[in-house]
Amino acid sequence: MRKLAAFLAVWAVVLASLTPAKGTRHRRPAAGDHVGHLNVGGVDRTYILHIPESLPESVSVPLVLVFHGGGGHAATMPNFTRFDSRAEREKFLVAYPESFNKSWNDTRGLSPADDVGFIRALIAELQRTHHTDPKRTYAAGISNGGFFSNRLA
């Protein structure tokens, strides 16, 4: 897991300098990924979840939360970051939450949403349904999503 933590730290720095892969402008989840919904404070919030095919069922697994930038969408992040293929190799879940009104509430006044509450509810839901390990939950993001990852830390 140290490799995973180091990988995530590097991505936090590198993501801003990457150019999106061709075809990432669509808003549909990557093939095999699932769209989930949670109601938080009366607001329907969505996320995309990637579950590796050979994920062990009897042990807790790490969870990586990947946040899009301001004006972006969760559906572009799997192709942009390539976290799905990394999750297949390293055996962890990846969740790509969708912000409210295309911005995360990173304390700069970009969004009025209770994004911290949404992420708390999402983590709790994934711990309950997919046995994610609360001690191995990580966040990464680009731009506004990076600022929000920092807020979560």
C-alpha positions in Angstrom: 0.0 0.0 0.0 3.0 2.3 0.3 3.2 2.2 -3.5 -0.4 3.3 -3.7 0.1 6.2 -1.3 3.2 7.3 -3.2 1.3 7.0 -6.5 -1.5 9.2 -5.2 0.9 11.8 -3.9 2.5 12.0 -7.3 -0.8 12.3 -9.0 -1.9 15.2 -6.9 1.1 17.1 -8.3 1.0 15.8 -11.9 -2.7 15.9 -12.7 -2.8 19.6 -13.5 -0.1 19.2 -16.2 -1.8 16.4 -18.0 -3.9 16.8 -21.1 -7.1 14.9 -21.3 -7.1 11.7 -23.4 -8.9 11.9 -26.7 -12.7 11.4 -26.2 -12.9 12.4 -22.5 -15.5 15.1 -23.1 -18.4 12.7 -22.9 -20.5 12.4 -19.7 -21.1 8.7 -19.6 -19.2 6.5 -17.3 -16.4 4.3 -18.6 -17.5 0.8 -19.7 -18.0 -1.4 -16.7 -18.2 1.5 -14.2 -21.4 2.0 -12.2 -23.4 5.1 -11.4 -24.6 5.4 -7.8 -26.9 7.9 -6.1 -27.0 9.2 -2.5 -29.5 11.6 -1.1 -27.6 14.1 1.1 -29.6 16.9 2.8 -32.4 16.4 0.3 -30.2 16.7 -2.7 -29.6 13.7 -5.1 -25.8 13.3 -5.4 -24.2 11.0 -7.9 -20.9 9.2 -8.2 -19.2 6.7 -10.6 -17.7 3.6 -9.0 -15.1 1.3 -10.6 -14.9 -2.2 -9.1 -12.0 -4.3 -10.3 -13.1 -7.6 -11.7 -10.9 -9.7 -9.4 -11.4 -7.7 -6.2 -11.1 -9.9 -3.1 -14.5 -10.2 -1.4 -13.4 -11.5 2.0 -11.0 -8.6 2.9 -11.2 -4.9 3.3 -9.9 -3.0 0.2 -8.6 0.5 -0.2 -10.8 3.3 -1.6 -9.6 6.1 -3.8 -11.8 9.1 -4.3 -11.0 11.1 -7.4 -12.4 14.7 -7.7 -12.9 16.5 -11.0 -11.9 20.1 -11.4 -14.3 23.1 -11.5 -16.5 23.0 -14.5 -15.7 19.3 -15.0 -17.6 16.1 -14.6 -17.0 12.8 -12.9 -17.4 10.9 -16.1 -14.3 12.4 -17.7 -12.0 11.4 -14.8 -11.5 7.7 -15.5 -10.0 8.4 -18.9 -8.2 11.5 -17.8 -6.5 9.9 -14.8 -6.4 6.2 -15.8 -7.2 5.2 -12.2 -9.5 2.4 -13.4 -6.5 0.5 -14.9 -4.4 1.2 -11.8 -7.2 -0.1 -9.6 -7.4 -3.3 -11.6 -3.6 -3.9 -11.0 -3.5 -2.8 -7.4 -7.0 -4.1 -6.3 -8.7 -1.1 -4.9 -12.1 0.7 -5.5 -12.2 4.0 -7.2 -15.1 6.5 -6.8 -15.5 9.5 -8.9 -18.0 11.8 -7.2 -19.9 14.5 -9.1 -19.9 17.9 -7.7 -23.0 20.1 -7.2 -23.3 22.7 -10.0 -19.8 21.8 -11.4 -17.8 23.0 -8.3 -16.6 21.6 -5.0 -17.1 23.4 -1.8 -13.4 23.8 -1.0 -14.1 26.9 1.3 -13.5 29.5 -1.5 -17.2 30.1 -1.9 -17.5 28.3 -5.3 -20.4 26.1 -4.1 -23.0 26.1 -1.3 -23.2 22.3 -1.3 -22.5 20.1 1.7 -19.8 18.3 -0.1 -18.1 17.1 3.0 -21.4 15.6 4.1 -21.7 14.0 0.7 -18.3 12.4 0.9 -18.8 11.2 4.4 -22.0 9.5 3.3 -20.3 8.1 0.2 -17.4 6.6 2.3 -19.9 5.1 4.8 -22.0 3.6 2.0 -18.9 2.1 0.3 -17.7 0.7 3.6 -21.1 -0.9 4.1 -21.6 -2.3 0.6 -18.1 -3.0 -0.5 -16.1 -3.4 2.7 -13.6 -0.6 2.0 -10.9 -0.1 4.6 -11.5 3.2 6.5 -7.7 3.3 7.3 -6.9 3.1 3.5 -9.2 5.8 2.1 -7.5 8.3 -0.1 -8.4 11.4 -2.1 -7.0 13.0 -5.2 -8.2 15.7 -7.5 -7.4 18.3 -10.1 -7.7 22.0 -9.6 -10.9 22.7 -7.6 -11.0 18.9 -6.9 -7.5 19.1 -5.6 -8.4 22.0 -3.3 -11.3 19.9 -2.1 -9.1 16.9 -1.5 -7.0 19.1 0.7 -10.1 20.2 2.6 -11.0 16.6 3.2 -7.5 15.9 4.6 
